[in-house]
Amino acid sequence: MKVSLFYLCIVSFLLFSCDKEEGKPDQSLVGTWEAVYRNSEYDRVETIQINADGTIIGTGTVRENGSNVDLGYTSEVEGTYKIEGNKLSVTLKKAAYLNDPDITYTTKDKLNLVQGFERVDEYLISDDFSKFYFSCPPNANCIPPQPYKKIK
């Protein structure tokens, strides 16, 4: 009888002491996230839409400095994601990029689709799941990462 009561207390404690967000970190990441890279002419913005069904859509856009209005696109990607601890792994399976070095941005329909594209990107999630950062692969030449912050 004492053993059953002990197990009942343990199970009750575990059920009622956990915060719902702690049990489902994937759900706390579901939404739209944005990282802004500022320069002297334009802001380069990377937006990631993380969906509850395990899919992800990302866009690269250009904005006037300090504005929230997109002038045009530099990229669009689609894929899937998984979360393990504080790491977000994104497997990109479709990508379209702006390939003309003479222009800064274009319309989405003029991005060039990359055939047979697949790449895995890693992101480090902050302890409180309030932001995440691109994790530059070893031996890659990356600009300093900006945090992705949830915008909706």
N, C-alpha and C positions, 0 to 999 in steps of 0.2 A: 504494500500500500504506500509506504514512504517513497519507494522508488518511482511509482507511477506519479505521485504528487510532484516529485522532483522533476521528472521529465515534462509534466504539464506546465510547471513554472518556467522551465527553460524555453519551451516552445512559445508560451505566452510572451515572455520577455523578448524573444527574437521577432515575433510578429508585430508587436506594438512599439518597439523601440526604434525601428528603422524608419528613416524618412523616405518617402516615396521616390524622391529624386535620387537619393543615394543608391537605391536598388536598381534604377534604370538610367544609367548615365547616358545611354543612347538617346533616350527621350529628352534629356536636358540639352542635347546638341541639335535636336530637330529644329529647323528654322533657317533663316537667312543670315549669313555671316559676311562681313566685309573687312578687307584690309586695304588701307589707302597708302600709296607710295607717292609722296609729294616731290615735285621738282620745280624748277623756275617757271616753266611754261604751263604744264598741265599736271593734274593729279591722275595717276594710273591706279585704277581700282580693280581689285579682284573680289568677286562676289561668289559665294558658295551657298547653294541651296541644299541642305541636308534633309532628306525625306524619311519618314518613319518606316517606309517599305525597304530601306537599305540602299536606295539609289541616291545619286548626287548629281547636281548640275552646276557647272561653274562658268562664269563669264569674266572676261577681261574687258574693261571699258576705259575710256578716257573722259575726263571732266575738266572744265575750267577750274583753276585753283579755288578751293573752298566751296565749290558748288556741289549740289546733289543731283544735277541734271547731266545725264550721260550724253556726250557728243557723238560717240560711235563706239564700235567694237574693235578689239584686238584679238580676241579668242573666245571659243566656246568649247567646253568639254562635258562629257557625260560618263558616268561609271557607277561603281558601287563602293560601299565603305564597310569597315568593321572597326570596332573599338575594343582594345585590349589594354586594360589598366589606364594609363594616361597617354596612350598612343592611338591616334586616329590614322588608319591605313586606308588610302583611297586608291582603288584600281580603276584607272581611266581606260575606257574602251572605245571612245569616239572623241575625235578632236578636230577642230577647224581653227586655223590661224590666219592672221594677216601676214602675208609673205612679201609685201612690197616695202622695201626699206625707205622709200621716198615719201610715204604717207604715214601719218600718225595713227589714224583710225579709219574705219569704213563702216558700211552697213553690215548687219549680220549675214545677209544673203550673199555678200561678196567675200566672206571668209573662205579659205581654201581647206576643204576636207582632206584629212590625212588618211590614206588607205592603210588598213592593217595595223592601226595604231593600238598599242597597249603599253601602259606605264603604271608603276606603283609609286605614289607619293606618300610620305610619312609626315605627320604633324604631331607636335607635342601639346597636350591639353593641360591647362593650368589646373591646380589642385581643386579649385572650386568650380571648374567647368565654365568659367566666365569668358575665356578666350583660348585660342590655340595659335600655334606658330608653325610655319613650314620648317621642316627639319632638312637642312641642306645635306645632300649625300656626300660621303667622303670623296675628296679630290675634285669636287665640283666648284665652279666659280659662281657663288651666289651673292646677291646683294643682302645686306642685313635684313632679317625678317621683320615684318610689321605684324602686330597681333591682329588676328581675325576676331572681330567683336560682333556680337549678335545684334542685328538691327530689327528683326521681327521674327 
